[in-house]
Amino acid sequence: MTLASQQVQAACTKACATIEQVLADYAAPLVLRETGLVQSVRPGIARITGLPGVCADELVCFPRVGVGSGGGPLLGIAFNLDPEEVGVILLGDSQYLQAGDQVYRTERVMDVPVGEALLGRVITVMGQPLDGGGVLDMAERRPVEREAPAILDRAPVTVPLQTGLKVVDALIPIGRGQRELIIGDRQTGKTAIAIDTILNQADQDVVCIYCAIGLRSAAIARVIATLRQHGAMDYTVVVVAAGQDPLGLQYITPYGATTMAEYFMEQGRDVLIVYDDLTHHARTYRELSLLLRRPPGREAYPGDIFYLHSRLLERATHLCSELGGGSLTALPIIETQAQNLSAYIPTNLISITDGQIYLSPDLFQKSIFPAVDVGKSVSRVGGKTQLSAYQGIAGKLRLSYAQFQEVEVFARFGTQMDEPTRKTLERGRRIREVLKQPQSQPLSAAEQIAVLLAVTHGLLDAVSLDHISAVEQQLTQAISGHLPDLCDRIHQGDPLTDTDLDTLLPQLKAAIAP
């Protein structure tokens, strides 16, 4: 070997040793990532090229954006997989995102934290705390989009979910595992019914999740203050996507909140989730779809708008005993315009859910709170779950109230009425007065039974309308103070026997007597 060859070999050996030392000293492993480039940015969305292997609903990351969700890299969801580009829904502030920025695949779908540590917290769907309670350190995360339980994994809805509202529990009962729509015009008390239902779960061992979608921050703050004032935050999780938040967060929040609820359901617990409201959710999806140039359909909504909510609400169910027997009850809220129940989104939600509680603006303007229109409200499942003590009262109550509403229309013309008609009118007025209930004052089942028995048996016929509220308090105190054993049996689902009525009615008469 010549001298020149020896020198070349020595140089190569030294270079290889240097390269090996550099690689050994480099702590971070080399990562191969599929990258692409941002072509255009619009509010809430971005269009990118590259990423040939990206999958639907996969998270993509924009690493150069220093400000985004949580102050870290901006994340997005691959939504439109077109041949030449990918439409991405952004999950954070896009003001610092520019055309030409890099983007890479994460090879995972959007997920959310789940666990007991969520109880009592106010968070975003990304897991960021909004209550100043410290960072959530959650080890377990689950995808936001999950398949609904199969039919064979479901069990019949048999246990009632008490709302604490007389008009609902007696006439429009809800079962655990049911999907009951709350529908009405703006400012008619829809959220109030949902919040009162959450407050009534204080001693029912029900985990509650309040999901705010597109609401004003002031309205969300009032709801949180009400929950804290009544101690309901101990068993409640508040998931927030306010109106000023990015469209992507508003779109994904109800699915993430449902995943959090499913964690508790799969532990064998009963869960109540409130979506407030899905009108904003549908409008957000329409805006995103139009920005992504998806074909518009009726009222400019995309063709899959029905699937948007059906795949969400189908996850509410009662699991069979082999899977723990937990339940997830959904109370979606929807807003109508000018009492138009036949609009596109309301009819979609009505066909998906198991019934609806309709709030009438006419009743609201007459100071009838809650403004529930019994004639237009229905519960297709809850009637089979209703406590037995209600079943002897609810039928007579609904019939008397329906007769009163018909007679009241003719009574406005001042026509002469016979004695039975006059009695029907007076009895109906007292039923309507009894069904009124102040906000944030739920009643137990036994207290409701006492009041409803009194009005259906004519014990309040001689009481003036102005004194109904005071007499009602006396009735609730009478049954809870003098008949605790009967209260326990009512809550356990036992029917009212003739002996129980013979014992209860004299107590109610004595409470009404001056």
C-alpha positions in Angstrom: 0.0 0.0 0.0 1.4 3.4 -1.0 1.9 6.3 1.4 -0.9 8.2 -0.2 -3.3 5.3 0.2 -2.4 5.0 3.9 -3.1 8.7 4.4 -6.5 8.5 2.7 -7.5 5.4 4.8 -6.4 7.2 8.0 -8.4 10.2 7.1 -11.5 8.1 6.4 -11.1 6.3 9.7 -10.8 9.5 11.6 -13.9 11.0 9.8 -16.0 7.9 10.6 -14.9 8.1 14.3 -15.9 11.8 14.3 -19.3 11.1 12.8 -20.0 8.2 15.3 -19.0 10.5 18.2 -21.4 13.2 16.9 -24.3 10.8 16.6 -23.5 9.4 20.0 -23.5 12.8 21.6 -26.8 13.8 19.9 -29.4 13.0 22.6 -32.6 13.5 20.6 -33.5 10.6 18.3 -33.9 11.3 14.6 -37.6 11.5 13.7 -38.9 11.2 10.2 -42.1 13.2 9.7 -44.3 13.7 6.7 -44.5 17.4 6.1 -46.5 19.8 3.9 -46.9 23.5 3.3 -49.7 25.9 4.0 -51.2 27.3 0.8 -53.9 29.7 2.2 -55.4 30.7 5.5 -59.0 31.8 6.3 -60.7 32.4 9.7 -61.0 28.9 11.2 -59.5 26.9 8.4 -56.3 26.4 6.4 -55.5 24.7 3.0 -52.3 22.7 2.8 -50.5 20.7 0.2 -48.3 17.6 0.8 -49.1 15.1 3.5 -50.1 12.3 1.1 -50.7 9.8 3.9 -52.8 12.0 6.2 -56.0 10.4 7.4 -59.5 11.8 8.0 -59.8 13.6 11.4 -56.1 13.3 12.0 -54.4 16.0 14.0 -51.8 18.0 12.1 -49.4 20.5 13.7 -48.1 23.9 12.6 -44.8 24.1 14.6 -43.7 27.5 13.6 -46.8 29.2 15.0 -45.7 30.4 18.4 -49.2 31.3 19.6 -52.0 28.9 19.4 -54.1 26.7 21.6 -52.4 26.9 25.0 -49.5 29.0 23.7 -47.9 26.1 22.0 -47.9 24.9 18.4 -51.2 25.3 16.6 -53.2 22.1 16.0 -55.7 21.4 13.3 -57.9 18.5 12.2 -57.6 17.2 8.6 -61.2 17.5 7.4 -61.3 17.7 3.6 -59.0 15.1 1.9 -59.1 16.4 -1.7 -56.7 15.0 -4.4 -54.6 18.2 -4.6 -54.9 19.7 -1.1 -56.2 19.1 2.4 -58.7 21.3 4.2 -57.8 21.7 7.9 -60.1 22.9 10.7 -57.9 25.0 13.1 -58.2 24.5 16.8 -56.6 27.8 17.8 -55.8 31.3 16.9 -54.7 31.5 13.3 -53.6 35.1 13.2 -49.9 34.1 13.2 -50.3 31.4 10.6 -49.1 32.3 7.1 -48.9 30.8 3.6 -45.7 28.9 3.3 -45.5 27.7 6.9 -44.7 24.0 7.4 -47.2 21.5 8.8 -46.6 17.9 9.7 -48.7 14.8 10.7 -49.1 13.7 14.3 -50.5 10.3 13.3 -53.1 10.5 16.1 -56.7 11.8 16.3 -58.1 14.5 18.5 -58.4 13.3 22.1 -59.4 14.7 25.5 -58.5 14.0 29.1 -60.8 11.9 31.1 -61.0 10.9 34.8 -62.2 11.8 38.3 -60.0 14.9 38.4 -62.3 16.7 36.0 -65.1 17.0 38.6 -65.5 20.5 39.8 -63.4 22.0 37.0 -64.1 24.5 34.3 -62.0 23.6 31.2 -61.8 23.8 27.5 -62.1 20.7 25.4 -58.3 20.7 25.0 -58.0 20.3 28.8 -56.9 23.8 29.6 -58.3 25.1 32.9 -60.4 28.2 33.0 -61.1 28.4 36.7 -57.6 29.2 38.0 -57.4 25.8 39.7 -54.1 24.7 38.3 -53.1 22.6 35.3 -54.8 19.3 34.8 -52.3 16.4 34.9 -54.4 13.7 33.3 -52.8 10.4 32.4 -55.7 8.9 30.4 -57.0 10.4 27.2 -59.6 9.2 24.8 -60.6 10.2 21.2 -63.4 12.7 20.9 -65.1 10.7 18.1 -66.2 7.3 19.3 -68.7 4.8 18.0 -72.1 4.7 19.7 -72.8 1.5 21.7 -74.2 -1.3 19.7 -77.8 -2.3 20.1 -77.0 -5.5 22.0 -74.9 -3.4 24.5 -77.9 -1.3 25.5 -80.5 -2.0 28.1 -84.1 -0.5 28.4 -84.4 2.8 30.1 -86.1 2.0 33.4 -84.9 4.5 36.1 -86.3 8.1 36.2 -84.1 11.2 36.1 -85.8 13.6 38.5 -85.5 17.2 37.4 -87.1 18.7 40.5 -89.7 20.5 38.3 -93.3 19.5 38.8 -94.4 20.1 35.2 -91.6 17.9 33.9 -91.5 15.1 36.4 -95.3 14.7 36.4 -96.2 15.3 32.8 -93.0 14.9 30.7 -90.9 12.5 32.7 -87.3 11.8 31.7 -85.5 8.4 32.1 -81.8 7.8 32.7 -80.3 7.1 29.3 -82.9 9.1 27.4 -82.3 12.0 25.0 -84.8 14.8 25.7 -84.7 17.9 23.6 -85.3 21.3 25.2 -86.6 23.6 22.5 -88.0 27.1 22.4 -87.4 30.7 21.2 -84.6 32.9 22.5 -84.9 34.0 26.2 -87.7 31.6 27.2 -85.8 29.7 30.0 -84.3 26.8 28.2 -81.0 26.9 30.1 -82.8 27.4 33.4 -84.5 24.0 33.0 -81.2 22.3 32.3 -79.5 24.0 35.3 -82.3 23.2 37.7 -82.0 19.6 36.6 -78.3 19.6 37.4 -79.0 21.2 40.8 -81.5 18.4 41.6 -78.9 15.7 41.2 -77.1 16.8 44.4 -78.1 13.6 46.3 -78.9 11.4 43.3 -75.3 10.1 42.6 -75.4 11.5 39.0 -72.3 13.1 37.4 -73.3 16.2 35.4 -71.5 17.8 32.5 -72.5 21.2 31.2 -71.2 21.8 27.7 -71.4 25.5 26.6 -71.2 26.0 22.8 -70.9 29.4 21.3 -72.5 31.3 24.2 -71.4 34.7 25.5 -68.8 34.6 28.3 -71.1 36.5 30.6 -73.9 33.9 30.2 -71.4 31.1 30.9 -70.1 32.9 34.0 -73.7 33.2 35.3 -74.3 29.5 34.9 -71.0 28.7 36.7 -71.9 31.1 39.5 -75.3 29.4 40.0 -73.7 26.0 40.1 -71.1 27.1 42.7 -73.7 28.9 44.8 -75.7 25.7 45.2 -72.7 23.4 45.6 -73.3 21.6 42.3 -69.8 22.0 41.1 -68.7 19.1 43.3 -70.3 16.6 40.8 -70.2 18.7 37.7 -67.7 19.4 34.9 -68.1 22.5 32.8 -66.7 22.3 29.3 -66.6 25.7 27.6 -66.3 26.9 23.9 -67.4 30.5 24.1 -68.6 32.5 21.2 -65.3 34.3 20.7 -63.3 31.0 20.6 -62.1 29.5 17.3 -64.7 27.8 15.2 -62.8 24.5 15.4 -63.1 24.4 19.2 -66.8 25.1 19.0 -67.2 22.3 16.5 -65.3 19.7 18.5 -66.4 20.6 22.0 -69.7 18.6 22.3 -67.9 15.5 21.1 -65.1 15.9 23.6 -67.6 16.5 26.4 -69.4 13.3 25.5 -66.2 11.4 25.7 -65.6 12.7 29.2 -69.2 11.7 30.1 -68.7 8.2 28.6 -65.7 7.6 30.9 -68.0 7.9 34.0 -70.8 5.9 32.2 -68.3 3.0 31.6 -67.5 3.0 35.3 -71.1 2.0 35.9 -72.3 5.5 36.9 -75.2 7.6 35.8 -74.3 10.8 33.8 -76.3 13.8 32.7 -74.9 16.0 29.9 -76.4 19.3 28.7 -75.5 20.7 25.3 -76.1 24.5 25.3 -76.8 24.8 22.6 -76.8 22.8 19.3 -78.1 25.7 17.3 -74.7 27.4 17.6 -73.1 24.1 16.9 -75.0 23.7 13.6 -74.2 27.2 12.5 -70.5 26.7 13.3 -70.5 23.6 11.2 -72.2 25.4 8.3 -69.6 28.2 8.4 -66.7 25.8 8.4 -68.3 23.8 5.6 -68.8 26.8 3.4 -65.3 28.0 4.0 -64.0 24.6 3.0 -66.2 24.8 -0.1 -68.4 21.8 0.7 -71.6 21.8 -1.4 -74.4 23.7 0.4 -77.9 22.3 0.7 -81.1 23.5 2.4 -80.6 26.8 4.2 -76.9 26.6 3.1 -76.3 23.7 5.6 -74.2 20.8 4.2 -75.8 17.6 3.3 -74.4 15.7 6.4 -75.9 18.1 9.0 -78.2 15.4 10.2 -75.2 13.1 10.8 -73.5 15.9 12.7 -75.9 15.5 15.6 -77.1 12.0 15.2 -73.6 10.5 15.8 -73.4 12.8 18.9 -76.8 12.0 20.5 -76.7 8.3 19.7 -73.9 7.9 22.2 -76.4 8.6 25.0 -77.8 5.3 26.3 -78.3 2.9 29.2 -75.6 0.2 29.1 -76.5 -3.4 29.8 -75.5 -4.9 33.2 -72.6 -6.9 31.6 -71.0 -3.5 30.7 -71.6 -2.0 34.2 -75.1 -0.7 33.8 -74.1 3.0 33.6 -76.2 5.5 31.7 -75.7 8.7 29.8 -78.7 11.1 29.6 -78.6 13.9 27.1 -80.4 17.2 27.3 -79.7 19.0 24.0 -80.9 22.6 23.8 -82.1 24.1 20.5 -83.3 27.6 19.6 -86.3 28.3 17.4 -87.2 31.5 15.6 -90.8 32.8 15.9 -92.0 29.5 17.3 -91.1 27.7 14.1 -90.9 24.1 15.1 -90.8 22.9 11.4 -87.4 24.6 10.6 -84.6 22.5 9.3 -82.4 22.1 12.4 -85.3 21.7 14.9 -87.0 19.0 12.9 -83.6 17.2 12.6 -83.2 17.2 16.4 -86.8 16.3 17.1 -86.4 13.2 14.9 -83.2 12.2 16.6 -84.3 12.6 20.2 -86.8 10.7 22.3 -89.1 13.7 23.0 -89.0 17.4 23.5 -89.8 20.0 26.2 -91.2 23.0 24.4 -91.1 26.4 26.0 -93.6 28.9 24.8 -92.8 32.6 24.6 -96.5 33.3 25.1 -96.4 31.6 28.5 -93.2 33.3 29.3 -94.7 36.7 28.7 -97.5 35.8 31.0 -95.0 35.1 33.8 -95.6 31.4 33.8 -92.3 29.9 34.8 -91.1 27.4 33.6 -92.9 28.3 30.4 -93.5 24.7 29.4 -96.2 24.1 26.8 -97.6 20.7 27.9 -99.6 20.2 24.7 -96.5 20.4 22.5 -94.2 18.6 24.8 -93.8 14.8 24.8 -91.5 12.1 26.3 -91.6 8.9 24.3 -89.5 6.9 26.8 -89.7 8.5 30.2 -93.3 7.5 30.9 -92.2 3.9 31.5 -89.6 5.1 34.0 -91.8 7.4 36.0 -92.2 6.7 39.7 -95.3 4.8 40.5 -96.7 7.5 42.8 -97.0 9.9 39.8 -98.9 7.5 37.6 -102.1 7.8 39.6 -101.9 11.6 39.4 -100.4 12.4 36.0 -103.2 11.2 33.8 -105.9 13.1 35.7 -103.6 16.2 35.9 -103.0 16.2 32.1 -106.7 15.7 31.3 -107.8 18.5 33.6 -105.2 20.9 32.3 -106.1 20.1 28.7 -109.8 20.7 29.3 -109.0 24.0 31.0 -106.9 25.2 28.1 -109.9 24.5 25.7 -112.4 26.2 28.0 -110.2 29.2 28.7 -110.2 30.1 25.0 -114.0 30.4 25.0 -114.1 32.1 28.4 -112.3 35.1 27.0 -115.4 36.0 24.9 -117.4 36.5 28.1 -120.0 33.9 27.3 -122.2 32.5 30.1 -120.9 29.3 31.6 -122.6 26.5 33.4 -121.4 25.2 36.8 -119.3 22.3 35.5 -117.6 24.5 33.0 -116.9 27.1 35.7 -115.4 24.4 38.0 -113.2 23.2 35.2 -112.0 26.7 34.6 -111.2 27.3 38.3 -109.5 24.0 38.7 -107.4 24.6 35.7 -106.3 28.0 36.9 -105.0 26.4 40.1 -103.3 23.6 38.2 -101.4 26.2 36.1 -100.5 28.2 39.3 -99.3 25.0 41.0 -97.1 24.1 38.0 -95.3 27.4 38.3 -92.0 27.1 40.1 -89.2 29.5 41.0 -85.8 29.0 39.4 -83.1 27.1 41.3 -85.7 25.7 43.8 -86.2 22.0 42.8 -88.6 19.9 44.7 -88.2 16.2 45.8 -90.7 13.7 44.3 -92.6 13.4 47.6 -93.0 17.2 47.8 -94.3 17.3 44.2 -96.7 14.4 44.9 -98.2 16.3 47.9 -98.8 19.4 45.9 -100.2 17.6 42.8 -102.5 15.4 45.0 -103.9 18.5 46.7 -104.8 20.2 43.4 -106.2 17.1 41.6 -108.4 16.2 44.6 -109.9 19.7 44.8 -108.2 20.7 48.1 -107.1 24.0 46.6 -110.4 24.9 44.9 -111.2 27.3 47.8 -107.8 28.9 47.9 -107.3 32.1 46.1 -104.7 32.2 43.3 -102.6 34.8 45.2 -102.1 32.3 48.1 -101.3 29.2 46.2 -97.6 29.7 46.6 -97.8 30.0 50.4 -100.1 27.0 50.6 -97.7 25.0 48.5 -94.9 25.5 51.0 -97.2 24.3 53.8 -98.0 21.2 51.8 -94.4 20.3 51.2 -93.5 20.9 54.9 -96.5 18.7 55.9 -95.4 15.6 53.9 -91.7 15.9 54.7 -92.2 16.7 58.4 -95.0 14.3 59.3 -94.7 11.4 56.9 -91.0 10.7 56.4 -91.6 6.9 55.9 -94.1 7.6 53.1 -91.6 10.0 51.4 -89.0 7.2 51.5 -91.3 4.7 49.9 -92.3 7.3 47.2 -88.6 7.8 46.3 -88.1 4.0 46.2 -90.8 3.7 43.5 -93.6 2.3 45.6 -97.1 3.1 44.4 -99.6 5.1 46.6 -102.1 2.7 48.1 -105.6 3.6 49.3 -104.2 3.4 52.8 -101.5 5.9 51.9 -104.1 8.3 50.5 -106.2 7.9 53.6 -103.2 8.9 55.6 -101.9 11.6 53.3 -105.0 13.6 52.3 -106.0 14.5 55.9 -102.5 15.8 56.5 -102.8 17.9 53.4 -106.2 19.2 54.4 -104.9 20.2 57.9 -101.9 22.0 56.3 -104.3 24.0 54.1 -106.7 24.9 56.8 -106.3 28.4 58.2 
